[in-house]
Amino acid sequence: MLEYYDEVGHKDWTHAETGADVLKAQHPEFENWNQGIHARSGVACADCHMPYQREGAFKISDHHVRSPLLNVNRACQTCHKWSEQELKARAEQIQDRTMQLRNVAMDALVALIADIKAAKAAGAADEQLAAARKAQRHAQFLLDYCEAENSMGFHAPQEVARILGLSIDRSRQGQLSVRPVLIGSGRNAPGRPADGNPWHRERERLESEADADTHPGPPLVHRGLFFLSTVINYIDRQTLSVLAPYLKTEFTWSNADFALIIISFRVAYAVGQTGAGQVLDRVGTRNGLSWASPSTQWPRC
């Protein structure tokens, strides 16, 4: 996939701080599931996320689409004859270990971005940064590929660990490629450059800002608002599923009626997402969120 994007020269946007042409992975659930033990065992998405249930004399798929960990008895124990606690513990252990490796990959990528920014500030030419930018492009896509997949490694833990390892390697290789530019010596020598080197001053400034958070006021408020808007967005996605048993009783909906409601929501979501990314690229994240947050919350008022 990455080789194809490189071959055709595709990019989703240009990184504003480093100038790298970067890519955005779009929820590769099928690709990851296809590399895991459940796919090789012939288990499909609906088997775990929409397991069979009884409605009177009928055996139907549960239209309450959700994580199997919220329905271990029907979703997991049909095949796995261990206790719910044991099965949940196994899944959560895979996810916790994946999260740890994902954090390492993210730290490596951020370090590479900081090095490229510092080299640009020190006057590095584009050709001197080409290898580092390509490494950022690859490392960021590989990390995003794992981050955008919703199982947090559970669908294919070995494959996700392999991809995150490649991301870490690409980030570190990118740092090595830009090091001669940073220290101005033409060699990949370890250690810090001399105090008179402009990169040294820029790197110390970046590290100082990261450690001390020189803007404790508005940035924290912005982060909080962004966090809340994201949380509300994800709560919206789960509300119908959580309320499904009550809504079906209250309004005497059948499973088919409820399925149509869920499908309508997902169709609207897909249509809106198609153009939202391009709009945000044009107007900027700040302006886009400033418009989107009130407009999406207004119907609740």
C-alpha positions as CSV (number, residue, x, y, z in Angstrom):
1,M,0.0,0.0,0.0
2,L,2.7,2.4,1.0
3,E,4.8,1.5,-2.1
4,Y,1.8,2.2,-4.3
5,Y,1.3,5.6,-2.8
6,D,5.0,6.4,-3.3
7,E,4.9,5.1,-6.9
8,V,1.9,7.3,-7.9
9,G,3.1,10.3,-5.8
10,H,-0.1,10.6,-3.8
11,K,-0.3,12.8,-0.7
12,D,-3.2,13.8,1.6
13,W,-1.6,17.0,2.7
14,T,1.8,18.7,3.3
15,H,3.0,18.8,6.9
16,A,2.9,22.5,7.8
17,E,6.0,22.4,10.0
18,T,8.3,20.0,8.2
19,G,7.2,20.3,4.6
20,A,6.8,16.5,4.3
21,D,4.1,15.1,2.0
22,V,2.2,12.9,4.3
23,L,-0.6,10.3,4.1
24,K,-3.8,9.5,6.1
25,A,-4.8,6.0,6.8
26,Q,-8.6,5.4,6.8
27,H,-9.7,2.8,9.3
28,P,-8.0,-0.4,7.9
29,E,-10.2,-2.8,9.9
30,F,-10.5,-5.3,7.0
31,E,-6.8,-5.2,6.2
32,N,-5.8,-5.9,9.9
33,W,-8.5,-8.5,10.5
34,N,-7.4,-10.3,7.3
35,Q,-3.9,-10.9,8.9
36,G,-5.2,-12.3,12.2
37,I,-6.2,-15.7,13.6
38,H,-10.0,-15.0,13.4
39,A,-9.8,-14.4,9.6
40,R,-7.8,-17.6,9.1
41,S,-10.4,-19.4,11.2
42,G,-13.2,-18.2,9.0
43,V,-14.7,-15.8,11.6
44,A,-16.4,-12.8,10.0
45,C,-17.1,-9.3,11.5
46,A,-20.8,-10.1,12.2
47,D,-19.9,-13.3,14.1
48,C,-18.3,-11.3,16.9
49,H,-19.8,-7.8,16.6
50,M,-23.3,-9.0,15.7
51,P,-23.6,-12.5,17.2
52,Y,-26.8,-14.6,16.9
53,Q,-29.6,-14.1,19.5
54,R,-33.1,-15.6,20.0
55,E,-36.2,-13.5,19.3
56,G,-39.1,-15.8,20.1
57,A,-38.8,-18.7,17.8
58,F,-36.3,-16.9,15.5
59,K,-32.5,-17.0,15.5
60,I,-31.3,-13.6,14.2
61,S,-28.1,-11.5,14.1
62,D,-28.0,-8.9,16.9
63,H,-28.3,-5.4,15.4
64,H,-26.8,-3.9,18.5
65,V,-23.4,-3.5,16.9
66,R,-20.7,-3.2,19.6
67,S,-17.5,-4.5,20.9
68,P,-17.4,-8.2,21.6
69,L,-16.0,-7.4,25.1
70,L,-19.4,-6.0,26.0
71,N,-21.1,-9.2,25.0
72,V,-18.6,-11.9,25.8
73,N,-21.2,-14.7,26.4
74,R,-22.7,-14.6,22.9
75,A,-19.8,-13.1,20.9
76,C,-16.8,-15.1,22.3
77,Q,-17.9,-18.1,24.4
78,T,-19.6,-19.7,21.4
79,C,-16.1,-20.8,20.4
80,H,-13.9,-20.1,23.4
81,K,-14.8,-22.2,26.4
82,W,-13.1,-20.0,29.1
83,S,-14.6,-17.6,31.6
84,E,-15.6,-14.1,30.7
85,Q,-12.9,-12.7,33.0
86,E,-10.2,-14.8,31.3
87,L,-11.3,-13.8,27.8
88,K,-11.5,-10.1,28.6
89,A,-8.2,-10.2,30.3
90,R,-6.5,-11.8,27.3
91,A,-8.0,-9.2,24.9
92,E,-7.2,-6.2,27.2
93,Q,-3.6,-7.5,27.6
94,I,-3.1,-7.4,23.8
95,Q,-4.6,-3.9,23.6
96,D,-2.4,-2.6,26.5
97,R,0.8,-4.0,25.0
98,T,-0.1,-2.5,21.6
99,M,-0.8,0.8,23.2
100,Q,2.7,0.8,24.9
101,L,4.4,0.1,21.5
102,R,2.2,2.7,19.8
103,N,3.3,5.3,22.3
104,V,7.0,4.4,21.6
105,A,6.3,4.8,17.9
106,M,4.6,8.1,18.4
107,D,7.4,9.5,20.6
108,A,9.9,8.5,17.8
109,L,7.8,10.3,15.2
110,V,7.5,13.4,17.2
111,A,11.3,13.4,17.8
112,L,11.9,13.2,14.1
113,I,9.5,16.0,13.4
114,A,11.3,18.1,16.0
115,D,14.7,17.4,14.3
116,I,13.4,18.4,10.9
117,K,11.9,21.6,12.3
118,A,15.2,22.4,13.9
119,A,17.2,21.7,10.7
120,K,14.8,24.0,8.8
121,A,15.3,26.7,11.4
122,A,19.1,26.3,11.0
123,G,18.8,26.9,7.2
124,A,18.9,23.3,5.8
125,A,18.1,23.1,2.1
126,D,15.2,20.9,0.8
127,E,17.6,18.4,-0.7
128,Q,19.3,18.0,2.6
129,L,15.9,17.2,4.3
130,A,14.5,14.9,1.5
131,A,15.5,11.6,3.2
132,A,14.2,12.8,6.6
133,R,10.9,13.9,5.1
134,K,10.4,10.6,3.3
135,A,11.1,8.8,6.5
136,Q,8.5,11.0,8.3
137,R,6.0,10.2,5.5
138,H,6.5,6.4,5.9
139,A,6.7,6.4,9.7
140,Q,3.6,8.6,10.1
141,F,1.5,6.5,7.7
142,L,2.6,3.2,9.4
143,L,1.8,4.6,12.9
144,D,-1.6,6.0,11.6
145,Y,-2.4,2.7,10.0
146,C,-2.3,1.1,13.4
147,E,-3.9,4.1,15.2
148,A,-6.8,4.4,12.9
149,E,-7.8,0.7,13.3
150,N,-10.3,0.3,16.1
151,S,-9.3,-3.0,17.7
152,M,-6.0,-1.5,19.2
153,G,-4.1,-4.5,17.9
154,F,-6.5,-7.3,18.8
155,H,-7.5,-8.2,15.3
156,A,-3.9,-9.1,14.4
157,P,-1.5,-8.4,17.3
158,Q,1.7,-9.7,15.6
159,E,1.0,-7.8,12.4
160,V,0.4,-4.6,14.3
161,A,3.5,-5.0,16.3
162,R,5.5,-5.6,13.1
163,I,4.1,-2.4,11.5
164,L,4.7,-0.3,14.6
165,G,8.3,-1.6,14.7
166,L,8.7,-0.5,11.1
167,S,7.4,2.9,12.0
168,I,9.9,3.3,14.9
169,D,12.7,2.2,12.6
170,R,11.7,4.7,9.9
171,S,11.6,7.6,12.5
172,R,15.0,6.7,13.8
173,Q,16.5,6.3,10.3
174,G,15.1,9.7,9.5
175,Q,16.8,11.2,12.5
176,L,20.1,9.7,11.5
177,S,19.7,11.1,8.0
178,V,19.2,14.6,9.2
179,R,21.9,14.5,12.0
180,P,24.8,15.5,9.7
181,V,22.9,18.5,8.7
182,L,22.1,19.4,12.3
183,I,25.6,19.2,13.6
184,G,27.2,20.7,10.5
185,S,30.1,18.1,10.6
186,G,29.1,15.9,7.7
187,R,29.1,12.7,9.8
188,N,26.7,10.9,12.0
189,A,28.5,11.5,15.3
190,P,26.7,10.9,18.6
191,G,26.2,13.6,21.1
192,R,25.2,17.2,21.0
193,P,26.7,19.8,18.6
194,A,28.8,22.7,19.8
195,D,27.0,25.6,21.7
196,G,27.6,28.0,18.8
197,N,25.7,25.8,16.4
198,P,22.3,27.4,15.6
199,W,20.6,24.0,15.6
200,H,21.7,23.5,19.2
201,R,20.0,26.7,20.3
202,E,16.9,25.8,18.3
203,R,16.8,22.2,19.7
204,E,17.2,23.5,23.3
205,R,14.4,26.0,22.7
206,L,12.1,23.3,21.4
207,E,12.9,20.9,24.3
208,S,12.5,23.8,26.8
209,E,9.0,24.6,25.4
210,A,8.1,20.9,25.5
211,D,9.2,20.5,29.1
212,A,8.0,23.8,30.6
213,D,4.9,24.4,28.5
214,T,5.6,28.1,28.1
215,H,1.9,28.8,27.3
216,P,-0.1,27.3,30.1
217,G,-3.2,29.3,29.5
218,P,-5.1,29.2,26.2
219,P,-3.4,26.0,24.8
220,L,-4.8,24.0,27.8
221,V,-8.2,25.5,27.2
222,H,-8.0,24.6,23.5
223,R,-6.9,21.1,24.3
224,G,-9.7,20.7,26.7
225,L,-12.3,21.9,24.2
226,F,-10.9,19.6,21.5
227,F,-11.0,16.7,23.9
228,L,-14.6,17.4,24.9
229,S,-15.8,17.8,21.3
230,T,-14.1,14.4,20.4
231,V,-15.7,12.7,23.4
232,I,-19.1,14.0,22.6
233,N,-18.7,12.9,19.0
234,Y,-17.9,9.3,20.1
235,I,-20.7,9.3,22.6
236,D,-23.1,10.2,19.7
237,R,-21.9,7.1,17.9
238,Q,-22.7,4.8,20.8
239,T,-26.0,6.4,22.0
240,L,-28.3,4.6,19.7
241,S,-26.6,1.2,20.5
242,V,-26.8,1.8,24.2
243,L,-30.4,2.9,24.1
244,A,-31.5,0.2,21.6
245,P,-33.3,-2.1,24.1
246,Y,-35.2,0.8,25.6
247,L,-36.1,2.5,22.3
248,K,-37.3,-0.8,20.8
249,T,-39.6,-1.3,23.7
250,E,-40.8,2.3,23.9
251,F,-41.6,2.7,20.2
252,T,-42.3,-1.0,19.4
253,W,-39.5,-1.2,16.8
254,S,-38.5,-4.5,15.3
255,N,-34.9,-5.4,14.7
256,A,-35.4,-4.5,11.1
257,D,-36.7,-1.0,12.1
258,F,-33.7,-0.4,14.3
259,A,-31.4,-1.6,11.6
260,L,-32.7,1.0,9.2
261,I,-32.1,3.7,11.8
262,I,-28.5,2.6,12.3
263,I,-27.9,2.3,8.5
264,S,-29.3,5.9,8.0
265,F,-26.9,7.2,10.6
266,R,-24.0,5.4,9.0
267,V,-24.9,6.6,5.5
268,A,-25.1,10.2,6.7
269,Y,-21.8,9.8,8.5
270,A,-20.1,8.4,5.4
271,V,-21.5,11.2,3.2
272,G,-20.4,13.9,5.6
273,Q,-17.0,12.4,6.1
274,T,-16.4,12.4,2.3
275,G,-16.1,16.1,2.1
276,A,-15.2,17.1,5.6
277,G,-11.5,16.4,5.2
278,Q,-11.1,18.6,2.2
279,V,-13.1,21.4,3.9
280,L,-10.8,21.3,6.9
281,D,-7.7,21.3,4.7
282,R,-9.0,24.5,3.0
283,V,-10.3,26.4,6.0
284,G,-7.9,25.1,8.6
285,T,-8.5,22.9,11.7
286,R,-9.3,25.8,14.0
287,N,-11.8,27.5,11.8
288,G,-13.3,24.1,10.8
289,L,-13.8,23.0,14.4
290,S,-15.1,26.4,15.4
291,W,-17.9,26.0,12.9
292,A,-18.5,22.3,13.3
293,S,-18.8,22.1,17.1
294,P,-21.7,24.6,17.5
295,S,-23.4,23.3,14.4
296,T,-23.3,19.7,15.5
297,Q,-24.3,20.5,19.1
298,W,-27.2,23.0,18.2
299,P,-29.8,20.2,17.6
300,R,-29.4,19.1,21.2
301,C,-30.2,22.5,22.6
